[in-house]
């Protein structure tokens, strides 16, 4: 497996990232663990997970299940366009901290290497209608 540095963090991540957005709706926890074991054994240490996964389909009752599956896998190996917030998902400090805290709890860990924010407006094509200015 080839690796690259994650920005200036010094963390090495695999060139291949394992997507997890269907875990909890299209497959079981045991199947997710099997896929994680396979990926880990091939050197993959880069996972794409999110507080809104699974998204197939996106339902409130399954929100966060993917992270729960990753969390139970991690806990067994020590050493190794939706609205989630009552204020409409404003991208502010309080919501980012709430999202990180909830993810850490489900992941059963104390840190994340990278926390990436998705904007549903991009997926819906709204940025095509108006130029996005990241400074706002």
BAPALUM-883342 format. One record per atom (N, C-alpha, C): residue in three letters; x, y, z. Coordinates in pm, whole numbers, padded with zeros to 5 digits, always signed. Each point is the difference from the previous one (the first is absolute). Layout:
! BAPALUM-883342
ALAXYZ
...
! end
This chain:
! BAPALUM-883342
UNK+00085-00117+00000
UNK-00085+00117+00000
UNK+00089+00124+00000
UNK-00036+00096-00080
UNK+00072+00127-00001
UNK-00066+00096+00098
UNK+00081+00088+00059
UNK-00050+00096+00098
UNK+00045+00140-00037
UNK-00074+00097+00049
UNK+00033+00142-00016
UNK-00020+00068+00134
UNK+00073+00109+00021
UNK-00018+00080+00121
UNK-00132+00074-00008
UNK-00070+00008+00111
UNK-00125+00074+00008
UNK+00035+00145+00034
UNK+00009+00081-00105
UNK+00037+00141+00019
UNK+00133+00011+00071
UNK+00004+00085+00101
UNK+00123+00020+00079
UNK-00007-00072+00134
UNK-00091-00096+00013
UNK-00022-00067+00129
UNK+00106-00103+00033
UNK+00068-00053-00101
UNK+00093-00109+00023
UNK-00068-00136+00001
UNK-00131-00002-00014
UNK-00076-00125-00002
UNK+00006-00059-00140
UNK+00036-00128-00010
UNK+00002-00070-00128
UNK-00135-00067-00023
UNK-00062+00030-00115
UNK-00127-00064-00035
UNK+00016-00075-00131
UNK-00073-00108-00010
UNK+00005-00082-00121
UNK-00058+00077-00118
UNK+00050-00029-00119
UNK-00054+00065-00120
UNK-00144-00042-00026
UNK-00036-00116+00048
UNK-00137-00049-00015
UNK-00077+00029+00128
UNK-00117+00058-00016
UNK-00088+00031+00112
UNK-00120-00093-00007
UNK-00034-00060+00113
UNK-00115-00091+00006
UNK-00126+00081+00032
UNK-00094+00000-00093
UNK-00128+00067+00021
UNK-00092-00084+00086
UNK-00080+00066+00082
UNK-00083-00072+00097
UNK-00146+00043-00002
UNK-00043+00075-00100
UNK-00131+00065+00007
UNK-00119-00094-00007
UNK+00021-00128-00029
UNK-00113-00093-00005
UNK-00009-00088+00124
UNK+00100+00006+00086
UNK+00000-00088+00117
UNK-00111+00042+00096
UNK-00086-00093+00030
UNK-00110+00027+00090
UNK-00134+00005-00070
UNK+00003-00002-00133
UNK-00126-00006-00075
UNK+00005-00110-00105
UNK+00113-00017-00065
UNK+00010-00102-00104
UNK+00083-00120+00043
UNK+00062+00008+00117
UNK+00072-00115+00051
UNK+00004+00006+00152
UNK+00036-00109+00059
UNK-00004-00016+00145
UNK+00131+00046+00064
UNK-00001+00005+00132
UNK+00121+00034+00074
UNK+00109-00106-00024
UNK-00039-00126-00003
UNK+00097-00107-00025
UNK+00063+00015-00138
UNK-00080+00034-00099
UNK+00054+00021-00136
UNK+00092+00122-00005
UNK-00037+00106+00072
UNK+00087+00118+00007
UNK+00134-00037+00063
UNK-00004-00077+00107
UNK+00123-00043+00067
UNK+00085-00086-00093
UNK-00063-00085-00076
UNK+00073-00084-00096
UNK+00068+00087-00105
UNK-00070+00101-00049
UNK+00059+00091-00099
UNK+00114+00080+00061
UNK-00017+00045+00125
UNK+00107+00072+00069
UNK+00123-00088+00020
UNK-00022-00124+00041
UNK+00113-00093+00017
UNK+00074-00019-00131
UNK-00073-00020-00108
UNK+00061-00020-00131
UNK+00082+00123-00041
UNK-00061+00118+00016
UNK+00069+00124-00037
UNK+00125+00019+00086
UNK-00013-00018+00131
UNK+00113+00018+00091
UNK+00113-00096-00036
UNK-00034-00124-00031
UNK+00102-00099-00035
UNK+00070+00032-00131
UNK-00062+00083-00084
UNK+00063+00044-00125
UNK+00075+00132+00017
UNK-00002+00056+00122
UNK+00073+00122+00028
UNK-00083+00127-00005
UNK-00129-00011-00022
UNK-00085+00118-00006
UNK-00026+00050+00142
UNK+00035+00127+00023
UNK-00021+00060+00131
UNK-00079+00130-00010
UNK-00067+00021-00111
UNK-00069+00124-00030
UNK-00147-00034-00024
UNK-00088+00049+00089
UNK-00143-00029-00009
UNK-00077+00128-00026
UNK-00099-00009-00086
UNK-00094+00110-00020
UNK-00126-00034+00077
UNK-00023+00070+00109
UNK-00121-00018+00079
UNK-00055+00135+00036
UNK-00125+00005+00034
UNK-00064+00128+00032
UNK-00115-00023+00095
UNK-00035+00105+00074
UNK-00109-00013+00097
UNK-00132-00031-00067
UNK-00013+00030-00129
UNK-00125-00025-00070
UNK-00009-00135-00068
UNK+00107-00078+00004
UNK-00004-00131-00066
UNK-00074-00100+00088
UNK-00074-00092-00057
UNK-00010-00030-00142
UNK-00098+00094-00071
UNK+00023+00014-00128
UNK-00084+00089-00081
UNK-00081-00078-00103
UNK-00014-00128+00021
UNK-00061-00087-00102
UNK-00119-00077+00054
UNK-00111+00056+00025
UNK-00032+00143-00010
UNK+00031+00072+00131
UNK+00000+00132-00005
UNK+00023+00080+00120
UNK-00127-00001+00085
UNK+00015-00049+00123
UNK-00114-00003+00092
UNK+00051+00038+00139
UNK-00081+00073+00071
UNK+00040+00043+00134
UNK+00029-00118+00092
UNK-00077-00106-00012
UNK+00020-00114+00091
UNK+00130-00076-00025
UNK+00061+00018-00116
UNK+00129-00068-00026
UNK+00117+00097+00004
UNK-00026+00129+00017
UNK+00108+00100+00002
UNK+00106-00038+00103
UNK+00125-00003-00042
UNK+00112-00030+00088
UNK+00033-00148+00013
UNK-00080-00086-00057
UNK+00022-00144+00015
UNK+00136-00041-00058
UNK+00039+00060-00111
UNK+00129-00035-00059
UNK+00113+00026+00099
UNK-00004+00115+00067
UNK+00104+00028+00099
UNK-00007-00097+00117
UNK-00120-00043+00037
UNK-00012-00100+00106
UNK+00069-00129-00040
UNK-00016-00041-00125
UNK+00065-00122-00049
UNK+00152+00015+00001
UNK+00049+00115-00047
UNK+00145+00025+00002
UNK+00048+00003+00145
UNK-00078+00063+00087
UNK+00037+00009+00141
UNK+00009-00135+00067
UNK-00094-00088-00026
UNK+00006-00133+00062
UNK+00117-00080-00054
UNK+00035+00022-00127
UNK+00117-00066-00058
UNK+00128+00053+00065
UNK+00009+00132+00017
UNK+00119+00060+00064
UNK+00011-00045+00145
UNK-00113-00005+00071
UNK+00002-00037+00142
UNK+00048-00143+00020
UNK-00024-00085-00098
UNK+00044-00139+00008
UNK+00148-00015-00034
UNK+00062+00107-00043
UNK+00141-00002-00042
UNK+00078+00114+00065
UNK+00009+00003+00132
UNK+00073+00110+00064
UNK+00142+00006-00050
UNK+00051+00119-00019
UNK+00132+00020-00055
UNK-00003+00006-00153
UNK-00078-00048-00052
UNK-00012+00002-00149
UNK-00080+00133-00061
UNK-02194+01453-01295
UNK-00092+00115-00020
UNK-00121-00010+00091
UNK+00061-00010+00128
UNK-00095-00025+00106
UNK+00018+00106+00106
UNK-00088+00006+00093
UNK+00010+00095+00110
UNK+00020-00080+00127
UNK+00114+00022+00065
UNK+00032-00072+00122
UNK-00012+00089+00123
UNK-00004+00129-00021
UNK-00003+00095+00110
UNK-00132+00076-00001
UNK-00049+00036+00117
UNK-00129+00070+00005
UNK+00001+00136-00069
UNK+00117+00061-00016
UNK+00006+00133-00062
UNK+00026-00008-00151
UNK-00021-00115-00060
UNK+00013-00012-00144
UNK+00140-00021-00051
UNK+00088-00058+00082
UNK+00136-00033-00042
UNK+00087+00121-00029
UNK-00016+00107+00073
UNK+00089+00114-00020
UNK+00144-00046+00024
UNK+00089+00045-00084
UNK+00140-00036+00015
UNK+00063+00101+00095
UNK-00015-00029+00129
UNK+00055+00088+00102
UNK+00075-00084+00103
UNK+00067+00067+00090
UNK+00083-00070+00098
UNK-00080-00101+00082
UNK-00116+00041+00047
UNK-00081-00089+00084
UNK-00038-00127-00074
UNK-00039+00010-00125
UNK-00041-00118-00077
UNK+00120-00087-00037
UNK+00112+00062-00031
UNK+00120-00079-00031
UNK+00043-00077+00124
UNK+00003+00066+00116
UNK+00039-00068+00123
UNK-00099-00111+00035
UNK-00130+00025-00018
UNK-00100-00103+00027
UNK+00018-00119-00093
UNK+00027+00027-00128
UNK+00022-00107-00097
UNK+00123-00082+00032
UNK+00110+00068+00036
UNK+00123-00071+00035
UNK-00022-00084+00125
UNK-00061+00060+00103
UNK-00024-00075+00125
UNK-00086-00123-00023
UNK-00106+00014-00080
UNK-00087-00115-00028
UNK+00075-00107-00079
UNK+00081+00043-00095
UNK+00079-00097-00079
UNK+00099-00073+00088
UNK+00070+00073+00087
UNK+00097-00064+00089
UNK-00067-00103+00091
UNK-00118+00032+00048
UNK-00072-00094+00086
UNK-00035-00127-00077
UNK-00053+00017-00123
UNK-00037-00119-00079
UNK+00123-00078-00042
UNK+00109+00072-00029
UNK+00123-00067-00043
UNK+00076-00062+00118
UNK-00038+00035+00121
UNK+00064-00052+00121
UNK+00149+00031+00002
UNK+00032+00125-00032
UNK+00139+00044+00000
UNK+00005+00144+00048
UNK+00118+00050+00022
UNK+00016+00136+00051
UNK+00049+00100-00101
UNK+00020-00042-00125
UNK+00052+00094-00099
UNK-00039-00043-00140
UNK+00004+00095-00091
UNK-00010-00027-00144
UNK+00119+00070-00063
UNK+00052-00056-00107
UNK+00112+00063-00070
UNK-00047+00112-00091
UNK-00118-00015-00057
UNK-00053+00100-00092
UNK-00152+00002+00015
UNK-00056+00117+00019
UNK-00146+00015+00006
UNK-00040+00085-00118
UNK-00072-00059-00091
UNK-00037+00069-00124
UNK-00148+00031+00003
UNK-00035+00119-00045
UNK-00138+00044-00001
UNK-00053-00007-00143
UNK-00117-00060-00015
UNK-00067-00005-00129
UNK-00109+00105-00001
UNK-00023+00057-00115
UNK-00104+00101-00016
UNK-00102-00054-00100
UNK-00120-00027+00047
UNK-00103-00056-00087
UNK-00035+00091-00116
UNK+00025+00130+00013
UNK-00030+00090-00111
UNK+00082-00036-00124
UNK+00125-00044+00021
UNK+00084-00039-00113
UNK-00059-00120-00071
UNK-00048-00097+00077
UNK-00058-00121-00059
UNK-00128+00032-00076
UNK-00067+00104+00041
UNK-00126+00037-00065
UNK+00020+00098-00115
UNK+00125+00036-00029
UNK+00028+00087-00114
UNK-00022+00148+00027
UNK-00018+00038+00123
UNK-00026+00141+00030
UNK+00121+00089-00025
UNK+00120-00057+00005
UNK+00118+00081-00025
UNK+00014+00036-00146
UNK-00067-00071-00084
UNK+00003+00036-00142
UNK-00076+00129-00025
UNK-00097+00027+00086
UNK-00083+00119-00016
UNK+00066+00124+00060
UNK+00087-00017+00096
UNK+00061+00112+00069
UNK+00143-00039+00036
UNK+00091+00088-00021
UNK+00140-00028+00033
UNK+00017-00013+00151
UNK+00070-00102+00042
UNK+00024-00024+00142
UNK+00124+00075+00044
UNK-00009+00072+00108
UNK+00114+00071+00056
UNK+00028-00061+00138
UNK+00111-00073+00011
UNK+00033-00070+00125
UNK+00031+00096+00115
UNK+00021+00129-00031
UNK+00032+00095+00107
UNK-00123+00044+00076
UNK-00120-00029-00050
UNK-00124+00042+00070
UNK-00030-00088+00116
! end
